[in-house]
C-alpha cells in the first residue's frame, strides 16, 4: 500500500509505503506553532517507509530541538513531515497524504491543549511510556 502527497506548490513529492505505526493528534505548543493550528494531526512511520520521490533539492529542514527535524518545501514553505530521530519515527502530516484514511488513536501532549476535543480517544499528558513519556492519561 502506497500513499503519495505533495507540498503546497507541488514541487516536492512524498511517498509512504505500508501502514503507519500510529495516528493521532498532538497538542504541544511546538506543533501548534509550526502547524499554525490549534492541533496537529500526525501519522507516524518508520523512516524506511518514507521517501521523497521528487523535489529533494527543495526540501529544507528546521531543527529547534534534537527531537524534531521539521521538513518543508523551500519554494512554497509547505510543511511535509517531521523526523523524530530520538523516537525512530517520522511524522508525515495527515494533510500531506490525501489518500490515507486518517484514523486517529490517541491525543498526545494533551496537558498543553488549547482545543479540548471530546472524541472518546485516550488523552495522554505527554507521550506513551514506550516512547519515553509518562504514559499518564488525563481526563477528557
C-alpha positions as protocol buffer text, in pm:
chain_id: "A"
residue {
  index: 1
  type: UNK
  ca { x: 0 y: 0 z: 0 }
}
residue {
  index: 2
  type: UNK
  ca { x: 143 y: 338 z: -103 }
}
residue {
  index: 3
  type: UNK
  ca { x: 25 y: 693 z: -48 }
}
residue {
  index: 4
  type: UNK
  ca { x: 168 y: 997 z: -221 }
}
residue {
  index: 5
  type: UNK
  ca { x: 144 y: 1360 z: -121 }
}
residue {
  index: 6
  type: UNK
  ca { x: 293 y: 1695 z: -212 }
}
residue {
  index: 7
  type: UNK
  ca { x: 394 y: 2023 z: -61 }
}
residue {
  index: 8
  type: UNK
  ca { x: 168 y: 2325 z: -116 }
}
residue {
  index: 9
  type: UNK
  ca { x: 315 y: 2413 z: -460 }
}
residue {
  index: 10
  type: UNK
  ca { x: 370 y: 2053 z: -573 }
}
residue {
  index: 11
  type: UNK
  ca { x: 749 y: 2081 z: -615 }
}
residue {
  index: 12
  type: UNK
  ca { x: 815 y: 1812 z: -353 }
}
residue {
  index: 13
  type: UNK
  ca { x: 653 y: 1469 z: -361 }
}
residue {
  index: 14
  type: UNK
  ca { x: 650 y: 1237 z: -62 }
}
residue {
  index: 15
  type: UNK
  ca { x: 556 y: 870 z: -69 }
}
residue {
  index: 16
  type: UNK
  ca { x: 484 y: 640 z: 223 }
}
residue {
  index: 17
  type: UNK
  ca { x: 464 y: 262 z: 197 }
}
residue {
  index: 18
  type: UNK
  ca { x: 277 y: 20 z: 417 }
}
residue {
  index: 19
  type: UNK
  ca { x: 79 y: 115 z: 724 }
}
residue {
  index: 20
  type: UNK
  ca { x: 160 y: 388 z: 974 }
}
residue {
  index: 21
  type: UNK
  ca { x: 287 y: 291 z: 1318 }
}
residue {
  index: 22
  type: UNK
  ca { x: 21 y: 518 z: 1466 }
}
residue {
  index: 23
  type: UNK
  ca { x: -204 y: 816 z: 1404 }
}
residue {
  index: 24
  type: UNK
  ca { x: -339 y: 1080 z: 1632 }
}
residue {
  index: 25
  type: UNK
  ca { x: -330 y: 1439 z: 1744 }
}
residue {
  index: 26
  type: UNK
  ca { x: -50 y: 1637 z: 1907 }
}
residue {
  index: 27
  type: UNK
  ca { x: -142 y: 1935 z: 2123 }
}
residue {
  index: 28
  type: UNK
  ca { x: 208 y: 2059 z: 2216 }
}
residue {
  index: 29
  type: UNK
  ca { x: 293 y: 2424 z: 2171 }
}
residue {
  index: 30
  type: UNK
  ca { x: 570 y: 2344 z: 1920 }
}
residue {
  index: 31
  type: UNK
  ca { x: 335 y: 2153 z: 1689 }
}
residue {
  index: 32
  type: UNK
  ca { x: 69 y: 2422 z: 1724 }
}
residue {
  index: 33
  type: UNK
  ca { x: 316 y: 2696 z: 1639 }
}
residue {
  index: 34
  type: UNK
  ca { x: 467 y: 2504 z: 1346 }
}
residue {
  index: 35
  type: UNK
  ca { x: 134 y: 2396 z: 1200 }
}
residue {
  index: 36
  type: UNK
  ca { x: -38 y: 2730 z: 1250 }
}
residue {
  index: 37
  type: UNK
  ca { x: -334 y: 2548 z: 1403 }
}
residue {
  index: 38
  type: UNK
  ca { x: -464 y: 2453 z: 1747 }
}
residue {
  index: 39
  type: UNK
  ca { x: -370 y: 2086 z: 1699 }
}
residue {
  index: 40
  type: UNK
  ca { x: -153 y: 1876 z: 1464 }
}
residue {
  index: 41
  type: UNK
  ca { x: -289 y: 1559 z: 1302 }
}
residue {
  index: 42
  type: UNK
  ca { x: 3 y: 1315 z: 1276 }
}
residue {
  index: 43
  type: UNK
  ca { x: 76 y: 987 z: 1104 }
}
residue {
  index: 44
  type: UNK
  ca { x: 387 y: 808 z: 1230 }
}
residue {
  index: 45
  type: UNK
  ca { x: 603 y: 593 z: 1004 }
}
residue {
  index: 46
  type: UNK
  ca { x: 928 y: 403 z: 1029 }
}
residue {
  index: 47
  type: UNK
  ca { x: 1193 y: 607 z: 842 }
}
residue {
  index: 48
  type: UNK
  ca { x: 1238 y: 338 z: 577 }
}
residue {
  index: 49
  type: UNK
  ca { x: 868 y: 368 z: 486 }
}
residue {
  index: 50
  type: UNK
  ca { x: 902 y: 738 z: 392 }
}
residue {
  index: 51
  type: UNK
  ca { x: 1063 y: 858 z: 71 }
}
residue {
  index: 52
  type: UNK
  ca { x: 1091 y: 1194 z: -101 }
}
residue {
  index: 53
  type: UNK
  ca { x: 1031 y: 1081 z: -458 }
}
residue {
  index: 54
  type: UNK
  ca { x: 1082 y: 1415 z: -631 }
}
residue {
  index: 55
  type: UNK
  ca { x: 1196 y: 1765 z: -547 }
}
residue {
  index: 56
  type: UNK
  ca { x: 1459 y: 1667 z: -288 }
}
residue {
  index: 57
  type: UNK
  ca { x: 1656 y: 1977 z: -381 }
}
residue {
  index: 58
  type: UNK
  ca { x: 1370 y: 2192 z: -249 }
}
residue {
  index: 59
  type: UNK
  ca { x: 1348 y: 2028 z: 94 }
}
residue {
  index: 60
  type: UNK
  ca { x: 1474 y: 2238 z: 382 }
}
residue {
  index: 61
  type: UNK
  ca { x: 1499 y: 2146 z: 750 }
}
residue {
  index: 62
  type: UNK
  ca { x: 1443 y: 2344 z: 1066 }
}
residue {
  index: 63
  type: UNK
  ca { x: 1565 y: 2185 z: 1390 }
}
residue {
  index: 64
  type: UNK
  ca { x: 1459 y: 2372 z: 1704 }
}
residue {
  index: 65
  type: UNK
  ca { x: 1543 y: 2074 z: 1928 }
}
residue {
  index: 66
  type: UNK
  ca { x: 1718 y: 1739 z: 1871 }
}
residue {
  index: 67
  type: UNK
  ca { x: 1376 y: 1571 z: 1896 }
}
residue {
  index: 68
  type: UNK
  ca { x: 1225 y: 1729 z: 1584 }
}
residue {
  index: 69
  type: UNK
  ca { x: 1372 y: 1791 z: 1241 }
}
residue {
  index: 70
  type: UNK
  ca { x: 1090 y: 1972 z: 1062 }
}
residue {
  index: 71
  type: UNK
  ca { x: 1099 y: 1935 z: 682 }
}
residue {
  index: 72
  type: UNK
  ca { x: 936 y: 2182 z: 445 }
}
residue {
  index: 73
  type: UNK
  ca { x: 949 y: 2299 z: 85 }
}
residue {
  index: 74
  type: UNK
  ca { x: 1190 y: 2591 z: 46 }
}
residue {
  index: 75
  type: UNK
  ca { x: 995 y: 2714 z: -260 }
}
residue {
  index: 76
  type: UNK
  ca { x: 648 y: 2747 z: -105 }
}
residue {
  index: 77
  type: UNK
  ca { x: 703 y: 2690 z: 267 }
}
residue {
  index: 78
  type: UNK
  ca { x: 464 y: 2395 z: 262 }
}
residue {
  index: 79
  type: UNK
  ca { x: 514 y: 2161 z: 554 }
}
residue {
  index: 80
  type: UNK
  ca { x: 592 y: 1798 z: 471 }
}
residue {
  index: 81
  type: UNK
  ca { x: 700 y: 1597 z: 773 }
}
residue {
  index: 82
  type: UNK
  ca { x: 888 y: 1595 z: 1099 }
}
residue {
  index: 83
  type: UNK
  ca { x: 1166 y: 1346 z: 1158 }
}
residue {
  index: 84
  type: UNK
  ca { x: 1183 y: 1240 z: 1524 }
}
residue {
  index: 85
  type: UNK
  ca { x: 1527 y: 1073 z: 1543 }
}
residue {
  index: 86
  type: UNK
  ca { x: 1504 y: 1008 z: 1918 }
}
residue {
  index: 87
  type: UNK
  ca { x: 1178 y: 816 z: 1862 }
}
residue {
  index: 88
  type: UNK
  ca { x: 1286 y: 642 z: 1542 }
}
residue {
  index: 89
  type: UNK
  ca { x: 973 y: 770 z: 1367 }
}
residue {
  index: 90
  type: UNK
  ca { x: 874 y: 1022 z: 1102 }
}
residue {
  index: 91
  type: UNK
  ca { x: 552 y: 1222 z: 1129 }
}
residue {
  index: 92
  type: UNK
  ca { x: 415 y: 1277 z: 781 }
}
residue {
  index: 93
  type: UNK
  ca { x: 139 y: 1529 z: 838 }
}
residue {
  index: 94
  type: UNK
  ca { x: -203 y: 1376 z: 778 }
}
residue {
  index: 95
  type: UNK
  ca { x: -297 y: 1661 z: 544 }
}
residue {
  index: 96
  type: UNK
  ca { x: 5 y: 1582 z: 326 }
}
residue {
  index: 97
  type: UNK
  ca { x: -134 y: 1237 z: 244 }
}
residue {
  index: 98
  type: UNK
  ca { x: -479 y: 1293 z: 90 }
}
residue {
  index: 99
  type: UNK
  ca { x: -542 y: 926 z: 5 }
}
residue {
  index: 100
  type: UNK
  ca { x: -462 y: 792 z: 352 }
}
residue {
  index: 101
  type: UNK
  ca { x: -769 y: 738 z: 567 }
}
residue {
  index: 102
  type: UNK
  ca { x: -685 y: 923 z: 885 }
}
residue {
  index: 103
  type: UNK
  ca { x: -785 y: 706 z: 1180 }
}
residue {
  index: 104
  type: UNK
  ca { x: -659 y: 872 z: 1499 }
}
residue {
  index: 105
  type: UNK
  ca { x: -599 y: 654 z: 1802 }
}
residue {
  index: 106
  type: UNK
  ca { x: -462 y: 891 z: 2065 }
}
residue {
  index: 107
  type: UNK
  ca { x: -405 y: 1250 z: 2172 }
}
residue {
  index: 108
  type: UNK
  ca { x: -52 y: 1331 z: 2293 }
}
residue {
  index: 109
  type: UNK
  ca { x: 65 y: 1629 z: 2497 }
}
residue {
  index: 110
  type: UNK
  ca { x: -298 y: 1689 z: 2591 }
}
residue {
  index: 111
  type: UNK
  ca { x: -189 y: 1878 z: 2902 }
}
residue {
  index: 112
  type: UNK
  ca { x: -99 y: 2163 z: 2663 }
}
residue {
  index: 113
  type: UNK
  ca { x: -425 y: 2165 z: 2467 }
}
residue {
  index: 114
  type: UNK
  ca { x: -594 y: 2488 z: 2366 }
}
residue {
  index: 115
  type: UNK
  ca { x: -869 y: 2298 z: 2183 }
}
residue {
  index: 116
  type: UNK
  ca { x: -1033 y: 2037 z: 2405 }
}
residue {
  index: 117
  type: UNK
  ca { x: -1166 y: 1752 z: 2193 }
}
residue {
  index: 118
  type: UNK
  ca { x: -1440 y: 1522 z: 2320 }
}
residue {
  index: 119
  type: UNK
  ca { x: -1399 y: 1219 z: 2093 }
}
residue {
  index: 120
  type: UNK
  ca { x: -1353 y: 931 z: 2336 }
}
residue {
  index: 121
  type: UNK
  ca { x: -990 y: 871 z: 2234 }
}
residue {
  index: 122
  type: UNK
  ca { x: -721 y: 834 z: 2504 }
}
residue {
  index: 123
  type: UNK
  ca { x: -572 y: 1166 z: 2612 }
}
residue {
  index: 124
  type: UNK
  ca { x: -210 y: 1144 z: 2729 }
}
residue {
  index: 125
  type: UNK
  ca { x: -43 y: 1409 z: 2942 }
}
residue {
  index: 126
  type: UNK
  ca { x: 269 y: 1378 z: 2726 }
}
residue {
  index: 127
  type: UNK
  ca { x: 384 y: 1071 z: 2528 }
}
residue {
  index: 128
  type: UNK
  ca { x: 322 y: 698 z: 2562 }
}
residue {
  index: 129
  type: UNK
  ca { x: 563 y: 531 z: 2803 }
}
residue {
  index: 130
  type: UNK
  ca { x: 715 y: 323 z: 2520 }
}
residue {
  index: 131
  type: UNK
  ca { x: 821 y: 650 z: 2353 }
}
residue {
  index: 132
  type: UNK
  ca { x: 978 y: 794 z: 2667 }
}
residue {
  index: 133
  type: UNK
  ca { x: 675 y: 973 z: 2810 }
}
residue {
  index: 134
  type: UNK
  ca { x: 486 y: 915 z: 3131 }
}
residue {
  index: 135
  type: UNK
  ca { x: 203 y: 731 z: 2956 }
}
residue {
  index: 136
  type: UNK
  ca { x: -26 y: 910 z: 3203 }
}
residue {
  index: 137
  type: UNK
  ca { x: -383 y: 955 z: 3083 }
}
residue {
  index: 138
  type: UNK
  ca { x: -566 y: 1277 z: 3160 }
}
residue {
  index: 139
  type: UNK
  ca { x: -942 y: 1328 z: 3167 }
}
residue {
  index: 140
  type: UNK
  ca { x: -1130 y: 1435 z: 2858 }
}
